[in-house]
Amino acid sequence: METPLRAGLIGAGFIGSVHAHAIRASGARLSRVSDSTPERALEAARRLGAEAAAESAEALIASDDIDVVHICTPNATHADLAERAIAAGKTVICEKPLATSLADADRLVAAADRAGVVTAVPFVYRYYPSVREARALIDAGAAGRLWLLHGSYLQDWLSNSGETNWRVDPSQGGGSRAFGDIGVHWCDLMEFVTGHRITRLMARMSNAHSERPTAEGMKSVGTEDGVTLMFETDRGATGSLVASQVSLGRKNKLWFSFDGTEAAYVFDQENPDSLWVGGANESRILPRGPGGAGSRGEGPDYSFLPAGHPQGYQDCFNAFVADVYAVATGARRDGLPTFTDGRRAAKITEAVIDSAKNESWTEVLA
């Protein structure tokens, strides 16, 4: 019987709890957890079912009983913690953004390559069977020539001016919030599904609220509530994206339409068990299941439940973590998002920030 991998979790907030569920679902051990203080780490260990609390993130990374490090802390801490974990020879799963600067992302990719360790960034929307179905159909040529790639990613968790979060502060979250936090998910999904790469873009950032509360009272907001952008790809398509964290009633609506000359494919993360296929004379909805969405390509590998039993975000996260652990033990998995994909997101984010600042079309580094 194989010995289960031993995971260490750094950061025990919302996304940390998602990681903890996925660790257990994969059959690994949640050996240690650390948080902002030793006291909070003890509470988190009890709440999440970890075997022990670590005194600090650094102590967790150095522990001999940790094979995989999960980094779920504020964005500005990612690069340093990931670099330490790589140096310790651990498999590393780092929440996005991989780093708040492209230079740091470049450094992490280079360090991981030198060390030969497995790395991953949770672009987990790749793991919906309906998404894999769209990818397989497009790869098979069923769409014809893709010419228009458009969509949105809308949330409302910051819709009230009295709401705030560490992500609002550029020193903790980075220079972009709405795009850096959720827009990168949409762009990663677009490039993964279509095979197109964004080559240049025009971005505009905006805010619903100019001030939000801080410990010192109401202060000017340093990051955007929303971003709109147009882009061009290396295969001759054009596209657009609207990303917002202040769109009332939208809890987590990631939506895309990839339009080809022969068919269009539409996916909605709030209704993920189906794929809409548009045609000139008729349109179809493919439900997840045998012969439907997720039945082609790698889709069947990620369709765990019978048709009519919805799979959701946690299921995707579980599949992602299971793939990371499989690769860490020598297996191969198609489509695993690695630090290279995290660096790609950093390149696009840098172009979005520069374009919005200069009010101009901006090239995206290859």
Backbone hydrogen bonds in HBPLUS format (Angstrom, degrees):
<---DONOR---> <-ACCEPTOR-->    atom                        ^
c    i                          cat <-CA-CA->   ^        H-A-AA   ^      H-
h    n   atom  resd res      DA  || num        DHA   H-A  angle D-A-AA Bond
n    s   type  num  typ     dist DA aas  dist angle  dist       angle   num
A0029-ARG N   A0005-LEU O   2.87 MM  24  6.24 168.8  1.88 165.4 168.2     1
A0067-ASP N   A0006-ARG O   2.68 MM  61  5.17 166.4  1.70 146.2 151.2     2
A0068-VAL N   A0006-ARG O   3.14 MM  62  6.40 158.0  2.19 148.6 151.3     3
A0007-ALA N   A0029-ARG O   2.74 MM  22  5.91 177.6  1.74 175.0 175.3     4
A0031-SER N   A0007-ALA O   2.87 MM  24  5.62 130.1  2.12 143.3 158.4     5
A0008-GLY N   A0068-VAL O   2.83 MM  60  6.18 155.9  1.89 166.4 174.4     6
A0070-HIS N   A0008-GLY O   2.82 MM  62  6.08 165.5  1.84 170.2 174.5     7
A0009-LEU N   A0032-ARG O   2.95 MM  23  6.37 160.6  1.99 147.6 150.7     8
A0034-SER N   A0009-LEU O   2.88 MM  25  6.38 154.3  1.94 160.0 166.1     9
A0010-ILE N   A0070-HIS O   2.84 MM  60  6.00 167.5  1.86 169.3 172.9    10
A0072-CYS N   A0010-ILE O   2.76 MM  62  5.69 156.7  1.82 164.5 171.1    11
A0011-GLY N   A0034-SER O   2.90 MM  23  6.08 175.7  1.90 154.8 154.1    12
A0017-SER N   A0013-GLY O   2.97 MM   4  6.27 149.9  2.07 155.0 162.1    13
A0017-SER N   A0014-PHE O   3.14 MM   3  5.37 123.2  2.48  99.2 112.4    14
A0018-VAL N   A0014-PHE O   3.24 MM   4  6.64 146.1  2.36 143.6 153.0    15
A0019-HIS N   A0015-ILE O   3.01 MM   4  6.34 158.0  2.06 149.1 154.2    16
A0020-ALA N   A0016-GLY O   2.91 MM   4  6.18 155.2  1.97 145.9 153.2    17
A0021-HIS N   A0017-SER O   3.07 MM   4  6.31 159.1  2.11 146.7 150.4    18
A0022-ALA N   A0018-VAL O   3.09 MM   4  6.36 157.9  2.14 146.9 153.1    19
A0023-ILE N   A0019-HIS O   2.78 MM   4  6.05 152.7  1.86 156.1 164.2    20
A0024-ARG N   A0020-ALA O   3.16 MM   4  6.43 165.9  2.18 151.5 153.6    21
A0025-ALA N   A0021-HIS O   2.90 MM   4  6.13 157.7  1.95 146.9 154.2    22
A0026-SER N   A0022-ALA O   3.00 MM   4  6.12 139.4  2.17 142.8 151.7    23
A0028-ALA N   A0023-ILE O   3.25 MM   5  5.60 141.2  2.41 170.6 160.1    24
A0027-GLY N   A0024-ARG O   3.00 MM   3  5.27 154.6  2.06 107.9 116.1    25
A0051-GLU N   A0030-LEU O   2.98 MM  21  6.42 155.8  2.04 155.0 162.8    26
A0052-ALA N   A0031-SER O   3.02 MM  21  6.17 120.1  2.39 132.7 149.1    27
A0033-VAL N   A0052-ALA O   3.18 MM  19  6.73 132.5  2.42 140.5 153.7    28
A0054-ALA N   A0033-VAL O   2.88 MM  21  5.78 161.1  1.92 142.0 142.6    29
A0041-ALA N   A0037-THR O   2.94 MM   4  6.20 148.1  2.05 148.8 158.7    30
A0042-LEU N   A0038-PRO O   3.00 MM   4  6.30 149.9  2.09 145.7 152.5    31
A0043-GLU N   A0039-GLU O   3.14 MM   4  6.48 160.8  2.18 148.1 152.6    32
A0044-ALA N   A0040-ARG O   2.86 MM   4  6.03 158.0  1.91 146.0 152.6    33
A0045-ALA N   A0041-ALA O   2.85 MM   4  6.02 152.2  1.93 146.0 153.5    34
A0046-ARG N   A0042-LEU O   3.18 MM   4  6.47 155.1  2.24 146.0 151.5    35
A0047-ARG N   A0043-GLU O   2.95 MM   4  6.19 164.2  1.97 150.2 155.1    36
A0048-LEU N   A0044-ALA O   2.80 MM   4  5.81 160.4  1.83 153.8 158.0    37
A0049-GLY N   A0045-ALA O   2.99 MM   4  5.61 118.4  2.38 131.7 142.9    38
A0050-ALA N   A0045-ALA O   2.92 MM   5  4.63 138.4  2.10 131.5 139.9    39
A0060-LEU N   A0056-SER O   3.05 MM   4  6.31 153.5  2.12 144.3 151.4    40
A0061-ILE N   A0057-ALA O   2.98 MM   4  6.27 164.6  2.00 154.0 157.3    41
A0062-ALA N   A0058-GLU O   3.10 MM   4  6.28 151.2  2.19 142.7 150.2    42
A0063-SER N   A0060-LEU O   3.08 MM   3  5.19 151.9  2.17 103.9 112.6    43
A0091-THR N   A0067-ASP O   3.14 MM  24  6.39 166.6  2.16 160.6 158.2    44
A0069-VAL N   A0091-THR O   2.84 MM  22  6.23 164.2  1.86 164.2 165.0    45
A0093-ILE N   A0069-VAL O   2.89 MM  24  6.19 171.0  1.90 164.2 166.1    46
A0071-ILE N   A0093-ILE O   2.80 MM  22  6.21 164.3  1.82 163.2 168.2    47
A0095-GLU N   A0071-ILE O   3.01 MM  24  6.01 165.3  2.03 158.2 161.8    48
A0077-THR N   A0074-PRO O   3.00 MM   3  5.87 162.0  2.03 129.2 134.7    49
A0078-HIS N   A0075-ASN O   3.06 MM   3  5.47 160.9  2.10 116.5 122.3    50
A0076-ALA N   A0172-GLN O   2.86 MM  96  4.93 143.3  2.00 151.0 151.4    51
A0081-LEU N   A0077-THR O   3.25 MM   4  6.36 172.9  2.26 160.5 162.7    52
A0082-ALA N   A0078-HIS O   2.83 MM   4  5.88 165.8  1.85 160.2 164.9    53
A0083-GLU N   A0079-ALA O   2.94 MM   4  6.02 157.6  1.99 147.3 153.5    54
A0084-ARG N   A0080-ASP O   3.04 MM   4  6.29 156.2  2.10 147.1 153.2    55
A0085-ALA N   A0081-LEU O   2.97 MM   4  6.23 158.5  2.02 150.0 155.8    56
A0086-ILE N   A0082-ALA O   2.91 MM   4  6.13 156.9  1.96 150.8 156.9    57
A0087-ALA N   A0083-GLU O   3.01 MM   4  6.19 163.3  2.03 147.4 151.9    58
A0088-ALA N   A0084-ARG O   3.01 MM   4  6.27 135.4  2.22 139.5 151.6    59
A0090-LYS N   A0085-ALA O   3.08 MM   5  5.55 162.7  2.11 162.1 156.7    60
A0089-GLY N   A0086-ILE O   2.87 MM   3  5.11 158.7  1.92 110.0 116.5    61
A0092-VAL N   A0118-VAL O   3.01 MM  26  6.51 158.8  2.05 156.0 160.7    62
A0120-ALA N   A0092-VAL O   2.92 MM  28  6.40 133.8  2.14 157.7 164.4    63
A0094-CYS N   A0120-ALA O   3.01 MM  26  6.45 156.2  2.07 170.9 167.1    64
A0105-ALA N   A0101-SER O   3.14 MM   4  6.44 157.8  2.19 145.8 152.2    65
A0106-ASP N   A0102-LEU O   2.84 MM   4  6.07 160.8  1.87 155.8 160.5    66
A0107-ARG N   A0103-ALA O   3.04 MM   4  6.25 156.7  2.09 143.4 149.7    67
A0108-LEU N   A0104-ASP O   2.99 MM   4  6.26 152.6  2.06 149.1 155.9    68
A0109-VAL N   A0105-ALA O   3.08 MM   4  6.33 162.2  2.11 153.4 157.3    69
A0110-ALA N   A0106-ASP O   3.04 MM   4  6.27 164.6  2.07 152.5 156.8    70
A0111-ALA N   A0107-ARG O   2.92 MM   4  6.10 156.9  1.97 145.0 151.7    71
A0112-ALA N   A0108-LEU O   2.91 MM   4  6.08 161.5  1.95 151.0 155.5    72
A0113-ASP N   A0109-VAL O   2.98 MM   4  6.17 155.4  2.05 147.0 153.8    73
A0114-ARG N   A0110-ALA O   3.00 MM   4  6.25 159.3  2.05 149.1 154.4    74
A0115-ALA N   A0111-ALA O   2.98 MM   4  6.16 158.4  2.03 148.1 154.1    75
A0116-GLY N   A0112-ALA O   2.85 MM   4  5.84 133.0  2.07 141.0 152.9    76
A0121-VAL N   A0337-PRO O   3.00 MM 216  5.69 153.9  2.07 128.4 133.6    77
A0123-PHE N   A0121-VAL O   2.73 MM   2  5.94 133.3  1.94 118.2 102.8    78
A0126-ARG N   A0123-PHE O   3.45 MM   3  6.41 169.4  2.46 119.8 122.9    79
A0127-TYR N   A0124-VAL O   2.90 MM   3  5.58 167.2  1.91 121.7 126.1    80
A0131-VAL N   A0128-TYR O   3.02 MM   3  5.24 125.7  2.33 104.2 117.9    81
A0132-ARG N   A0128-TYR O   3.10 MM   4  6.52 158.4  2.15 154.0 160.2    82
A0133-GLU N   A0129-PRO O   2.87 MM   4  6.13 143.5  2.01 143.7 154.3    83
A0134-ALA N   A0130-SER O   3.08 MM   4  6.37 159.1  2.12 144.4 148.4    84
A0135-ARG N   A0131-VAL O   2.99 MM   4  6.28 161.0  2.03 150.9 156.3    85
A0136-ALA N   A0132-ARG O   2.94 MM   4  6.15 159.1  1.99 145.8 150.9    86
A0137-LEU N   A0133-GLU O   2.96 MM   4  6.20 162.8  1.99 156.2 160.5    87
A0138-ILE N   A0134-ALA O   2.96 MM   4  6.10 165.6  1.98 153.2 157.2    88
A0139-ASP N   A0135-ARG O   2.89 MM   4  6.02 161.8  1.92 149.1 154.8    89
A0140-ALA N   A0136-ALA O   2.98 MM   4  6.12 140.0  2.14 139.2 149.5    90
A0142-ALA N   A0137-LEU O   3.03 MM   5  5.45 149.1  2.13 163.6 155.6    91
A0141-GLY N   A0138-ILE O   2.99 MM   3  5.16 157.4  2.04 106.5 113.7    92
A0144-GLY N   A0141-GLY O   3.11 MM   3  5.47 155.0  2.18 111.3 118.9    93
A0262-GLU N   A0143-ALA O   2.83 MM 119  4.87 163.9  1.86 135.5 130.0    94
A0261-THR N   A0145-ARG O   3.07 MM 116  5.37 128.3  2.34 117.1 130.7    95
A0147-TRP N   A0259-ASP O   3.02 MM 112  6.27 162.5  2.06 161.9 162.9    96
A0238-THR N   A0147-TRP O   3.11 MM  91  6.29 164.1  2.14 143.4 141.1    97
A0148-LEU N   A0259-ASP O   3.40 MM 111  5.18 171.4  2.41 145.5 146.1    98
A0259-ASP N   A0148-LEU O   2.86 MM 111  5.18 164.3  1.88 175.0 169.6    99
A0149-LEU N   A0238-THR O   2.95 MM  89  6.31 157.2  2.00 147.3 154.7   100
A0240-SER N   A0149-LEU O   3.10 MM  91  6.71 137.4  2.29 138.3 148.9   101
A0150-HIS N   A0257-SER O   3.05 MM 107  5.49 175.3  2.05 157.2 156.6   102
A0257-SER N   A0150-HIS O   2.80 MM 107  5.49 156.4  1.86 171.3 168.7   103
A0151-GLY N   A0240-SER O   3.18 MM  89  6.55 134.8  2.39 138.3 151.2   104
A0242-VAL N   A0151-GLY O   3.31 MM  91  6.80 142.6  2.46 134.6 144.7   105
A0152-SER N   A0255-TRP O   2.92 MM 103  5.34 154.0  1.99 143.7 151.1   106
A0255-TRP N   A0152-SER O   2.84 MM 103  5.34 172.3  1.84 161.7 162.4   107
A0153-TYR N   A0242-VAL O   2.89 MM  89  6.40 151.1  1.98 153.8 159.3   108
A0244-SER N   A0153-TYR O   2.98 MM  91  6.52 154.1  2.05 153.7 159.1   109
A0154-LEU N   A0253-LYS O   2.96 MM  99  5.07 157.8  2.01 125.8 130.3   110
A0253-LYS N   A0154-LEU O   2.88 MM  99  5.07 149.3  1.97 162.5 157.9   111
A0155-GLN N   A0244-SER O   2.77 MM  89  5.99 144.7  1.89 140.9 152.7   112
A0247-SER N   A0155-GLN O   2.80 MM  92  5.66 173.9  1.81 151.3 149.5   113
A0159-SER N   A0156-ASP O   3.05 MM   3  5.09 154.3  2.12 120.9 117.6   114
A0158-LEU N   A0245-GLN O   3.15 MM  87  5.80 155.2  2.22 173.1 174.1   115
A0163-GLU N   A0160-ASN O   2.98 MM   3  5.47 166.1  2.00 117.6 122.1   116
A0168-VAL N   A0165-ASN O   3.03 MM   3  5.68 157.7  2.08 119.3 125.1   117
A0169-ASP N   A0166-TRP O   3.12 MM   3  5.62 150.3  2.22 113.2 120.6   118
A0172-GLN N   A0169-ASP O   3.00 MM   3  5.59 152.5  2.08 118.0 125.8   119
A0173-GLY N   A0169-ASP O   2.83 MM   4  5.90 173.6  1.83 164.0 166.0   120
A0174-GLY N   A0170-PRO O   2.90 MM   4  4.44 145.2  2.02 113.8 121.5   121
A0181-ASP N   A0177-ARG O   2.67 MM   4  5.41 145.2  1.79 148.9 155.2   122
A0182-ILE N   A0178-ALA O   3.07 MM   4  5.85 160.8  2.11 135.3 141.3   123
A0183-GLY N   A0178-ALA O   3.10 MM   5  6.36 155.9  2.16 138.8 144.2   124
A0183-GLY N   A0179-PHE O   2.92 MM   4  3.98 108.6  2.45 100.5 118.0   125
A0184-VAL N   A0179-PHE O   2.91 MM   5  6.00 135.7  2.11 172.4 160.1   126
A0185-HIS N   A0182-ILE O   3.00 MM   3  5.29 131.4  2.25 103.6 116.4   127
A0187-CYS N   A0183-GLY O   3.08 MM   4  6.42 164.9  2.10 154.6 158.4   128
A0188-ASP N   A0184-VAL O   2.88 MM   4  5.98 159.7  1.92 146.9 152.6   129
A0189-LEU N   A0185-HIS O   2.96 MM   4  6.15 159.5  2.00 148.2 154.0   130
A0190-MET N   A0186-TRP O   2.85 MM   4  6.11 159.4  1.89 153.2 158.9   131
A0191-GLU N   A0187-CYS O   3.02 MM   4  6.20 170.5  2.03 152.0 154.0   132
A0192-PHE N   A0188-ASP O   2.89 MM   4  6.00 154.3  1.96 147.4 155.4   133
A0193-VAL N   A0189-LEU O   2.90 MM   4  5.97 166.4  1.92 153.9 156.8   134
A0194-THR N   A0190-MET O   3.00 MM   4  5.94 167.7  2.01 151.7 155.7   135
A0195-GLY N   A0191-GLU O   3.00 MM   4  5.18 145.9  2.12 127.1 135.9   136
A0234-ASP N   A0197-ARG O   2.90 MM  37  5.59 140.1  2.06 147.3 159.8   137
A0199-THR N   A0232-GLU O   2.86 MM  33  5.87 166.3  1.88 146.9 151.3   138
A0364-VAL N   A0199-THR O   2.76 MM 165  5.09 168.2  1.77 137.6 135.2   139
A0232-GLU N   A0200-ARG O   3.03 MM  32  5.64 152.0  2.11 160.0 162.1   140
A0201-LEU N   A0362-THR O   2.93 MM 161  5.45 153.7  2.00 145.2 151.9   141
A0362-THR N   A0201-LEU O   2.80 MM 161  5.45 158.0  1.84 152.9 159.7   142
A0202-MET N   A0230-MET O   2.91 MM  28  5.28 154.8  1.98 147.4 152.1   143
A0230-MET N   A0202-MET O   2.91 MM  28  5.28 152.4  1.99 148.4 156.6   144
A0204-ARG N   A0228-THR O   2.86 MM  24  5.38 150.0  1.95 158.4 166.3   145
A0228-THR N   A0204-ARG O   2.96 MM  24  5.38 159.8  2.00 152.2 158.3   146
A0206-SER N   A0226-GLY O   2.97 MM  20  5.40 156.6  2.02 151.5 150.3   147
A0225-ASP N   A0206-SER O   3.03 MM  19  6.12 139.4  2.20 138.9 151.3   148
A0226-GLY N   A0206-SER O   3.07 MM  20  5.40 153.3  2.15 156.2 152.3   149
A0221-VAL N   A0210-SER O   2.85 MM  11  5.57 154.2  1.92 141.3 141.0   150
A0212-ARG N   A0219-LYS O   2.95 MM   7  5.67 150.2  2.04 156.4 161.2   151
A0219-LYS N   A0212-ARG O   2.96 MM   7  5.67 167.6  1.98 149.5 149.8   152
A0214-THR N   A0217-GLY O   2.88 MM   3  5.02 133.0  2.10 113.6 127.8   153
A0217-GLY N   A0214-THR O   3.04 MM   3  5.02 161.8  2.07 111.6 112.2   154
A0245-GLN N   A0225-ASP O   3.01 MM  20  5.71 156.4  2.07 163.2 170.8   155
A0227-VAL N   A0243-ALA O   2.83 MM  16  5.36 154.5  1.89 154.5 161.2   156
A0243-ALA N   A0227-VAL O   2.93 MM  16  5.36 169.2  1.94 161.9 165.5   157
A0229-LEU N   A0241-LEU O   2.95 MM  12  5.42 153.7  2.02 156.5 161.9   158
A0241-LEU N   A0229-LEU O   2.96 MM  12  5.42 150.6  2.05 151.1 156.1   159
A0231-PHE N   A0239-GLY O   2.94 MM   8  5.21 154.2  2.00 136.0 136.3   160
A0239-GLY N   A0231-PHE O   2.91 MM   8  5.21 140.7  2.07 150.0 147.8   161
A0233-THR N   A0237-ALA O   2.98 MM   4  5.34 146.9  2.09 154.1 153.7   162
A0236-GLY N   A0233-THR O   3.30 MM   3  5.55 159.6  2.34 113.4 112.3   163
A0250-ARG N   A0247-SER O   3.07 MM   3  5.84 161.9  2.11 144.6 148.1   164
A0269-GLN N   A0254-LEU O   2.80 MM  15  5.19 173.4  1.80 160.0 162.3   165
A0256-PHE N   A0267-PHE O   3.00 MM  11  5.51 155.5  2.06 150.4 157.2   166
A0267-PHE N   A0256-PHE O   3.10 MM  11  5.51 150.3  2.19 143.6 152.3   167
A0258-PHE N   A0265-TYR O   2.94 MM   7  5.27 161.1  1.97 147.4 151.4   168
A0265-TYR N   A0258-PHE O   3.04 MM   7  5.27 155.4  2.11 131.9 138.8   169
A0260-GLY N   A0263-ALA O   2.85 MM   3  5.21 145.6  1.97 136.8 147.5   170
A0264-ALA N   A0278-GLY O   3.07 MM  14  4.78 148.5  2.17 128.7 135.5   171
A0278-GLY N   A0264-ALA O   2.78 MM  14  4.78 159.6  1.82 137.6 144.0   172
A0266-VAL N   A0276-TRP O   2.89 MM  10  4.99 161.9  1.93 146.6 151.0   173
A0276-TRP N   A0266-VAL O   3.04 MM  10  4.99 162.9  2.07 155.3 153.4   174
A0271-ASN N   A0268-ASP O   2.85 MM   3  5.32 160.0  1.89 117.3 123.8   175
A0288-ARG N   A0273-ASP O   2.76 MM  15  5.21 146.6  1.87 154.5 147.5   176
A0275-LEU N   A0286-LEU O   2.95 MM  11  5.12 149.7  2.05 133.6 143.0   177
A0286-LEU N   A0275-LEU O   2.81 MM  11  5.12 172.6  1.82 154.3 152.6   178
A0277-VAL N   A0284-ARG O   2.78 MM   7  5.15 174.9  1.78 158.9 160.3   179
A0284-ARG N   A0277-VAL O   2.86 MM   7  5.15 162.2  1.89 150.3 155.3   180
A0293-ALA N   A0287-PRO O   2.81 MM   6  5.41 136.9  2.00 118.3 126.4   181
A0289-GLY N   A0293-ALA O   3.21 MM   4  6.10 148.9  2.31 148.6 149.8   182
A0292-GLY N   A0289-GLY O   2.87 MM   3  5.17 159.7  1.92 132.2 136.0   183
A0295-SER N   A0292-GLY O   3.21 MM   3  5.73 142.8  2.35 142.4 138.3   184
A0299-GLY N   A0296-ARG O   2.90 MM   3  5.57 143.3  2.04 147.4 148.2   185
A0301-ASP N   A0298-GLU O   2.96 MM   3  5.61 140.5  2.12 120.8 131.4   186
A0302-TYR N   A0299-GLY O   2.90 MM   3  5.51 155.3  1.96 120.4 127.9   187
A0303-SER N   A0300-PRO O   3.45 MM   3  5.12 166.9  2.47  97.4 101.2   188
A0309-HIS N   A0306-PRO O   3.08 MM   3  5.81 144.5  2.21 145.0 146.9   189
A0315-ASP N   A0312-GLY O   3.10 MM   3  5.36 118.5  2.49 102.1 116.9   190
A0316-CYS N   A0312-GLY O   3.10 MM   4  6.51 150.0  2.19 148.5 157.4   191
A0316-CYS N   A0313-TYR O   3.06 MM   3  5.11 115.9  2.49  96.3 111.6   192
A0317-PHE N   A0313-TYR O   2.93 MM   4  6.27 158.3  1.98 152.8 159.3   193
A0318-ASN N   A0314-GLN O   2.81 MM   4  6.04 158.1  1.86 150.7 156.6   194
A0319-ALA N   A0315-ASP O   3.01 MM   4  6.24 155.3  2.07 144.7 150.9   195
A0320-PHE N   A0316-CYS O   2.90 MM   4  6.16 157.6  1.95 151.2 157.5   196
A0321-VAL N   A0317-PHE O   2.98 MM   4  6.23 171.7  1.98 158.2 158.7   197
A0322-ALA N   A0318-ASN O   2.94 MM   4  6.09 159.7  1.99 146.6 153.0   198
A0323-ASP N   A0319-ALA O   2.95 MM   4  6.15 148.8  2.05 144.1 152.2   199
A0323-ASP N   A0320-PHE O   3.10 MM   3  5.15 118.8  2.49  95.5 110.4   200
A0324-VAL N   A0320-PHE O   2.99 MM   4  6.38 156.2  2.05 151.9 158.4   201
A0325-TYR N   A0321-VAL O   2.97 MM   4  6.25 166.6  1.99 156.1 158.9   202
A0326-ALA N   A0322-ALA O   2.92 MM   4  6.10 148.4  2.03 140.9 150.2   203
A0327-VAL N   A0323-ASP O   2.94 MM   4  6.18 162.5  1.97 154.3 157.8   204
A0328-ALA N   A0324-VAL O   2.90 MM   4  6.14 152.8  1.98 147.7 156.2   205
A0329-THR N   A0325-TYR O   3.17 MM   4  6.39 126.9  2.47 135.6 147.4   206
A0329-THR N   A0326-ALA O   3.14 MM   3  5.26 140.6  2.30  97.9 109.0   207
A0331-ALA N   A0326-ALA O   2.93 MM   5  5.28 160.1  1.96 144.3 138.0   208
A0330-GLY N   A0327-VAL O   3.02 MM   3  5.08 163.4  2.05 111.4 111.9   209
A0341-ASP N   A0338-THR O   2.95 MM   3  5.31 127.7  2.23 105.5 118.3   210
A0342-GLY N   A0338-THR O   3.09 MM   4  6.55 146.4  2.21 141.8 152.0   211
A0343-ARG N   A0339-PHE O   2.81 MM   4  6.10 148.5  1.91 146.9 154.7   212
A0344-ARG N   A0340-THR O   3.02 MM   4  6.30 147.6  2.13 137.2 146.2   213
A0345-ALA N   A0341-ASP O   3.06 MM   4  6.37 153.0  2.14 144.5 150.4   214
A0346-ALA N   A0342-GLY O   3.09 MM   4  6.41 146.9  2.21 139.2 148.3   215
A0346-ALA N   A0343-ARG O   3.05 MM   3  4.92 115.4  2.49  91.1 107.2   216
A0347-LYS N   A0343-ARG O   2.96 MM   4  6.31 147.8  2.06 149.6 158.1   217
A0348-ILE N   A0344-ARG O   3.10 MM   4  6.46 159.4  2.15 151.6 156.2   218
A0349-THR N   A0345-ALA O   2.89 MM   4  6.06 161.0  1.92 149.0 155.0   219
A0350-GLU N   A0346-ALA O   2.95 MM   4  6.07 159.2  2.00 144.6 149.9   220
A0351-ALA N   A0347-LYS O   3.11 MM   4  6.38 154.8  2.18 143.5 150.0   221
A0352-VAL N   A0348-ILE O   2.91 MM   4  6.21 152.6  1.98 150.4 158.2   222
A0353-ILE N   A0349-THR O   2.97 MM   4  6.24 164.2  2.00 156.8 159.8   223
A0354-ASP N   A0350-GLU O   2.98 MM   4  6.16 164.2  2.00 149.0 153.6   224
A0355-SER N   A0351-ALA O   2.85 MM   4  5.92 160.4  1.88 148.1 153.9   225
A0356-ALA N   A0352-VAL O   2.99 MM   4  6.11 166.5  2.00 151.3 154.8   226
A0357-LYS N   A0353-ILE O   3.03 MM   4  6.16 155.5  2.09 145.6 152.5   227
A0358-ASN N   A0354-ASP O   2.90 MM   4  6.03 161.7  1.93 151.6 156.3   228
A0359-GLU N   A0355-SER O   2.69 MM   4  5.40 122.9  2.01 143.1 156.0   229
A0360-SER N   A0355-SER O   3.34 MM   5  5.24 147.3  2.45 128.0 136.8   230
